């Protein structure tokens, strides 16, 4: 008996029903209806102005990078705190876009392959790029405006250790021009702000997808969403250890990146602790429109169905009426026979 129950689980009808159920759930999630092929082009065109703004932000960022920062007064007494040795970056500059932009996009693509929702893929990518570029523009604008010297500014300014000052006590640098220019870009930390802007956005995204705040007390979910923030924090620590930034620079950069990431995430997604926090606003709007269209089409076809039902009901009535007439004729004949 037990073997028969186990074998019945693998019958063709059960396998077919399971496949249909999984396909139905996939349709409910909107995967076949909202793919790159079906809705990607229209969605990108609908947000073409947003993509143009991203391009404009990228141009502003390039301009800020090549702009020379403010030449802040640096006196001899200030140099006592700026004599840290020059070191290479533990985290290279070229790697920042790799982990802050490309890594989250890869995760977005994996979620798209799993769910097939182009709204989620488009809005998460757009929100991430806005988070990183807005943070980059704010960071470099403040860098150029403040011009705070880095902890290793002494050896950028005086690579041979020989100090020169003007009559006002300001430094007269004779180091490499690019090193001196970069030495005035300490506040805030660009590595840290980029890291928290990209990985912070990823943390918000994952917290919504895995429903970390579903009030069920699964601490393992918190470990997943804290992991990107931990990586971003360690990158910030490396900037202090490399003597490229003061701790205030790192703190301000991390706060800036995380705040911008939160604003950009909420532009496209509900709060991670909401019941609908696992999907973007656009997805629920599309599903609501599809539901309304379905209800409208059902209302339009209901009178036709009712009319057909009336005709079907009336047809047996006509047949019964004929049978009643034949029965009455037979009774009349019988009565006439008796009278005879």
N, C-alpha and C positions, 0 to 999 in steps of 0.2 A: 504494500500500500504506500509506504514512504517512497519507494522507487518510482512508482507511478506519479506521485505528486511532484517529485523532482523532475521527471521527464516531461511532465505537462508544462513546466516553465519554459521549455525550449521548443515548444510547438511553433509552427509557422504563424498561426494566428497571434500568439503572444508576442513573437518577435516583431510582426508587422504592427501590432498595436503599440509596442514600445517605440518603434521608429516614428509612427505617426504622432505619438505624444511628445517625443523630443522635438519633432519638426514643428508641432503646434506651439510649444514653448518658445522655440526660436523665432517664430512669427510674432508671438506676443512681445518678444524683446525687440522686434523691429529689424532683425538682422537682414532678411532677404529684401525688405522694403526700403532700407536706408543704407545702401552700399555706395562705394565710390563710383561705381559704374552708373548707378541709377540717379544718385543725388549729388555726386561730388562736384560736377561742373556748376550746377545751379547754386550750390551752397557757396562755392568760392566766388561766384559772380555776385551773390548777395552781400558778401563781405569784402568786395573789391576795394572799398575805401579803407577798410582796416589794414589790408595788405599794403596799400599805398602809404599809409601812415607808418607802417613798419619800415618800409624802404626809406622814408623821410627820416625816421629816427636813426637808421643806420648811417645815413649821410651826416647827420648831426654828430654822431659818435665819432666818425672818422675826423671831422673837423676839430672836435675837442681834443682828440689824441695828438694831432699835429700842432695844436696851439701851445705856445710856451706858457707855463704857469706863472703866477704872480711871484716876482722876485722879492721875497720877504727879507727883511733885515735880519741878519744873523751875526751877532756880536761874538767877541772872544769868550765871554763868560758863558754864552749859550753852547759853545762848542764842547764844553765838558760833558754834556749829555749826548753828543752826536759823534763820539769817537769809536763806535762799534765797527768791527771789521766788515769789509764788503764780502758777501758770500753769494753763491749762485742760488737760484730758486729751488727749493725742494720740490715744489709743484710748478712745473714749467708753465709759461704763459699759454703756449699752444694747447696744453691739456685742459685748460679751463672750459672752452666750448665743448670739448669732448664729453666731460662728465656732467656739465651743467645744462647742456642743450641736447646733444645727440643721445646720451643715455636715457633721459626721460622720453624722448621721441620713440626710441626702440621699445620701451615699455608701453607707450601708447599704441604702437603698431601691434604688439602682442595682444593687447586688450581688444583691438579691432578685429584681429583674426579670430579671437574667441567669441566676440559678440556680434561683429559685423555692423556696428553702428557708426556711420560716417560722421554723424553729428558729434559724437564723443571724440573721434579722432581729430576732426577739424578744430573744434573749440579748445581741446586740450593743447594742441600744437600752437594755435593762435594765442591762447592765453600764456603759454610758456614763453613764446617769443616776445610778447609784450612785456612780460615780467622781467626778462633778462635785458631787453633793450632799454626800457624805461629806467631800470636800475643803473645800467651802464651810463646813460646820458646824465642822470642826476649825480652819479659818483664822479665822473670826469669833470662835470661842470663845477662841482665843489672843489675837486682837486686843483683845477686851474685858478679858481677864485681865492682859495686859502693859501696855497703855496707852502705848506708846512714842510720843513726839511725832514728827511728820513733819519733814522738813528745812525746810519753810516755816512752821513753827509760830509763829515770831516775829510774822509779819504776819497770822496768823490770830488771835493773841492781842492784838497791838497794831497794828491796821490803820493808825492814824495815826502810828505810830512812837514814841509816848510810852509809856515803860515804867513799870510800877507793881509793887511787890513788898511782901509782908507782912513782919512782924517776923522770921519764920524764913527769909526770903529766897526764898520761893515766889512765883510769878507771880500777879498779880491781873489777869486778862484782862478786857478791855472790848470785845472783838470780837463778831462775830455768833455766837450760841450754836451753830448748826449747823456753822459753820466750826471752832469750838473743839472740838466733839465729834468731828468728822471728823479733826481734827488729832492726836488721841490714838490713831489706828488705823494706825500705820505698820507694825508687825510682826505677821505676815508680809504680803507683798504679795498681795492678793486677785486682782488682774488676773493675776499670774503663776501663782498656784496653780490658778486656774480654767483658764488656758490650757494648762498642762501636764497637768491632769487630763483635759480634753477632747481636745486634740490629741495628747497622749501616748497615750491610749487608741486614738485613730485610728491612730497610728503602729504600735502593737502589732497592731492589726487588719489593717492593710495588709501588714505583714511576714509574717503568717500566710497571708493570701490569695494573695499573689504568691510565697510560699515563698522569701523572700529569703535564707534560710540553708539552701539545698538542696545546698551544697557544690559548686556548679558555677562559682562565681566571677563571677557577673554583677553588676558594680559598679553598673549602672544601677538595680537593685532597691534598693540601699542609698540612692541619691539620692532615691528615692520615699519611703522611710520616714523619711529625715532631714528632708524638707521640712516636715512639721508641727512637728517639734521646733525647726527653725530659726525658724519663724513665732512659736512660743511664746517662744523666747529673745529675739527682737527686741521683742516686746511687753514682756517684762521689762526690757529696756534702756530702752525708752521711759518706764518708770515712774521710773527714775533721772534721765533727762534732763528730765523734767517736774518734778523736785524733789518728787515725792509720796512717794518711798521712798528709804531708804538701800540700799546695795548688799547688805547683809546680809539685808534684808527680801526682796529679790528672790531671792537665792540660796536662802533657807529656803522661800519660797513655791514655787519651781520644784521643789525636791527633794521637798517634801510632795506636790505634785500628781502628780509622776511615780511616786512610790512607791505612792500610793493607786490610780493608774491600773493599775499592774502587778498589784496584789492583786485588783482588780475584774475585770481581764481574765482572770486565771488562774482565777477563780471559775467561768467559763463556757467557756473555751477552753483547749486544750493549749498548751504552750510553742510559740512561733512557729518554733523550729528543729526541732520534732518532725515526723515524716513525716505525721502527721495534724493538723498545726497549722493547716491551712486551714479546718477546720470545728469547730463547737462539740461539746462532749461529748454533748449531747442528740441531735444528728443521728446520731452513730455508734451510740448506744444504740437509737434508733428503727430504724435499719437492721439492727442485730443482732436485735432482736425480730422484725422482719419476716422475716428469714432463718430464724430458729428456727420461726416459724409456718409458713413455706413448707415446711421440712423435715418438720414434723409432719404436715401435710396430705399430703405425698407418701408418707410411711410408711403412712398410713391407707389410701391408695388402692392400694398395691402388692399386697396379697393379692387384691383383686378383679381386678387386671390379670393376676396369675398364674393365677387360677382360669379366667379367660376363655381364657388361652393354653393351659391343659390341655385345655379343651373343644375348642378349635380343632385341637389336635394329635390328639386322640382321634377326631375326625370322619373324617379320611382313613384312620385305622386300620380303622374299621368299613367303609368303602367298599372298602378293599383286601381285608378279610376276605371280603366278598361275592364279589369277583372271583376269589379263590382257590377258593372253594366251587364256583363255576360251572366253573372250569377242571377241577377234580377230577371233576365230573359228566360233562364231555365226554370225559375220558380213560376213564372206566368204560364209557361207551357204545361207544367205539372198541374197547375190549378185548372187550366182549360181542359186537360185530359180527365180530371176528376168530374168536371161538370158534364162532360160528355157521358 
